[in-house]
Amino acid sequence: MTTKEGLQEMTGKFTKLFSEAGISPEKTVILIEDNLSTRYVVDFAPRKGRIPGAKWLEWYSFMGTDSSGYISHFKSPEEIREMCAELGFHTDDDIIIYCFKGARAANTYVAMKIAGFKHILNYYGTWNEWSRDMLLTIDDQVLVA
């Protein structure tokens, strides 16, 4: 988990999000990076990495496949909640999701909403914005699945 103190250097990036969502500056916020598996391979951002303190969750882990093997639907709300609980995410947590441009984060947002998560935000600026602000620190440790 990442505390608001750890997020202070974000130079106001999340201030508006926090305010609109009613998140107290003293509350703990969970950042979810949902496409790290490709973050260090192909990335058109000027810097490679992630927002410090973000937890990794692959966007497609919430997806189910049909009988032909194609990704066709979200897993059940129960399965999604169980997967999230194993990672330390709970339905009442304050969560900010981001990816490179927003599409994968939007998918994760919908899946988590369907599963009953109440306080989720999609960081609209995404990694694309964060990585271009050279005043913001990044975590460039390569994570292994």
C-alpha positions in Angstrom: 0.0 0.0 0.0 1.1 3.5 -0.7 0.4 6.3 1.8 -0.6 9.8 0.8 2.8 10.9 2.2 4.5 8.8 -0.4 2.4 10.4 -3.1 3.1 14.0 -2.1 5.7 14.5 -4.8 3.0 13.9 -7.4 2.8 17.7 -7.7 -0.9 17.7 -7.5 -1.5 15.0 -10.1 -3.9 13.2 -7.9 -5.2 16.2 -5.9 -8.2 16.6 -8.1 -8.9 12.9 -8.2 -8.7 12.7 -4.4 -11.0 15.6 -4.0 -13.7 14.4 -6.5 -13.7 10.9 -5.0 -13.8 12.2 -1.4 -10.5 10.5 -0.5 -9.0 12.0 2.6 -5.3 13.0 2.4 -4.7 10.8 5.5 -6.2 7.7 3.9 -4.1 4.9 2.4 -4.4 4.6 -1.3 -3.6 1.6 -3.4 -2.1 2.2 -6.9 -2.6 -0.6 -9.4 -0.4 -0.8 -12.5 -2.1 -3.2 -14.7 0.2 -3.8 -17.6 3.7 -4.2 -16.2 4.5 -7.3 -18.2 5.1 -5.1 -21.2 6.3 -1.9 -19.4 10.0 -2.7 -19.8 9.7 -4.3 -23.3 7.8 -2.0 -25.6 7.0 1.4 -24.2 6.9 4.7 -26.1 7.3 6.8 -22.9 10.5 8.7 -22.4 11.2 6.7 -19.1 10.6 3.1 -18.3 9.2 2.1 -15.0 6.1 2.6 -12.8 4.7 5.0 -10.2 6.5 4.3 -6.9 4.5 2.0 -4.6 2.1 0.7 -7.4 1.1 -2.9 -7.1 1.1 -5.1 -10.2 -2.1 -6.6 -11.6 -2.3 -7.8 -15.2 -5.5 -6.5 -16.8 -6.4 -9.8 -18.5 -6.3 -11.8 -15.2 -10.0 -10.7 -14.7 -11.0 -12.1 -18.1 -12.5 -15.5 -18.9 -12.3 -17.5 -22.1 -15.0 -19.2 -24.1 -15.0 -22.8 -25.3 -12.8 -21.8 -28.3 -10.2 -20.2 -26.1 -11.0 -16.6 -26.9 -11.2 -14.0 -24.2 -14.9 -13.3 -24.2 -16.1 -12.1 -20.7 -15.2 -11.0 -17.3 -14.7 -13.7 -14.6 -17.4 -13.8 -12.0 -17.5 -11.1 -9.3 -16.6 -13.7 -6.7 -13.5 -14.8 -8.6 -12.4 -11.2 -9.1 -12.9 -10.4 -5.4 -11.0 -13.5 -4.5 -8.1 -12.7 -6.8 -8.0 -9.1 -5.5 -8.0 -10.3 -1.8 -5.0 -12.5 -2.5 -3.2 -9.3 -3.7 -4.4 -7.3 -0.7 -7.2 -5.3 -2.5 -10.6 -5.2 -0.8 -13.9 -3.7 -1.9 -13.8 -0.8 0.5 -10.2 0.3 -0.4 -9.4 3.5 -2.2 -7.8 2.4 -5.5 -6.3 4.3 -8.4 -5.7 2.2 -11.5 -3.4 3.2 -14.4 -1.7 1.7 -17.4 0.1 3.3 -20.4 -2.8 5.1 -22.1 -5.9 4.1 -20.2 -7.6 1.2 -22.1 -6.4 -1.6 -19.9 -7.0 0.4 -16.8 -10.6 1.0 -18.0 -11.1 -2.7 -18.4 -9.8 -3.3 -14.9 -12.0 -0.5 -13.6 -15.1 -2.1 -15.1 -14.2 -5.6 -13.8 -13.6 -4.3 -10.3 -16.8 -2.2 -10.3 -18.8 -5.3 -11.4 -17.1 -7.2 -8.5 -18.3 -4.6 -6.0 -15.3 -2.3 -5.5 -16.6 1.1 -4.4 -13.8 3.5 -4.5 -11.9 3.1 -7.8 -10.4 5.8 -10.0 -8.7 5.6 -13.3 -5.7 7.9 -13.5 -6.6 9.5 -16.7 -3.1 10.9 -17.4 -1.7 7.4 -17.1 2.0 6.3 -17.2 2.2 8.3 -20.5 1.8 11.5 -18.6 3.7 10.5 -15.5 6.8 9.4 -17.3 7.1 12.7 -19.2 7.2 14.8 -16.0 10.9 14.6 -15.2 10.2 16.0 -11.7 8.3 12.9 -10.7 10.3 9.9 -9.5 9.8 6.5 -11.0 10.4 2.9 -9.8 12.4 1.4 -12.6 13.0 -2.0 -10.9 12.0 -4.7 -13.4 9.4 -7.0 -11.9 9.2 -10.7 -12.9 5.9 -12.4 -13.2 
